[in-house]
Amino acid sequence: MRPEALLSVIGKRLASARQRAGLTLSETASRAGLSRRYVSMAENGEANLSILKLAALSSTLRIPLRELCDLDLGAAPALRVALLGLRGAGKSAVGRALARRLEVPFFELDRLIEDRAGMSLSPLFEIHGEARYRELERAALEDWLEHHGSGVLATGGSIVRDEPAFARLRGTCRTVWLKAAPEEHWQRVVDQGDMRPMRNNPRAMAELKQILAAREPAYALADFTALTSGHDVEGVADEIAAWLGSA
């Protein structure tokens, strides 16, 4: 990465963190013990950044220094892996195991959405509806892409229904569909102690099969498909890691 490009990336991350914190340039400069001009130049990719000044800014803006400096310097390509599939596919369990093997951080997109919304998904849908969820989903995805050169991301099962978000995901990550039989999706949700999908709904299994059938063509656009039915978590993670190593 060229020096000017590196400074530009860090500058954009600083500006984004400052906006999320709701601070002006002057407020940020005052709290960090820096000049307003320096902070402005840093955000524009024009400052000669030092580690001490970056540390002051990261502390002020409450963004980990490692996130500011998590950059692809050209030594190795960025490794972002996005896991697709319906709820119960095993995205969280496989994602954590895969992240350990790759030595990269693991994230769940729905948790990032909840952080932005300040509430869990259930009230988010009930109060604001799907349109707001999609808006937050796209924003959370863009923020994750901006701040993480590498990582494993477990996505929401319905992200394939949002064409712009799904296209963005496929253009920036290596996508993996965790494919399971409907009965396996069902059983895993039950094992998690969540009976909501089937409570007072005798057609719950039929509806699950319909949803899976409708989304399968989109899931099949993933770069790789890993079968999780009848397979243990560690074995699936090993299979994906092996594919990534040969891709």
Secondary structure, DSSP 8 states (H G I E B T S, - for coil): --HHHHHHHHHHHHHHHHHHHT--HHHHHHHHT--HHHHHHHHTT-S---HHHHHHHHHHHT--HHHHT----SSS---EEEEE--TTS-HHHHHHHHHHHHT--EEEHHHHHHHHHTS-HHHHHHHHHHHHHHHHHHHHHHHHHHH-SSEEEE--TTGGGSHHHHHHHHHHSEEEEEE--HHHHHHHHHHTT--TTTTT-TTHHHHHHHHHHHHHHHHTTSSEEEE-TT--HHHHHHHHHHHHHH-
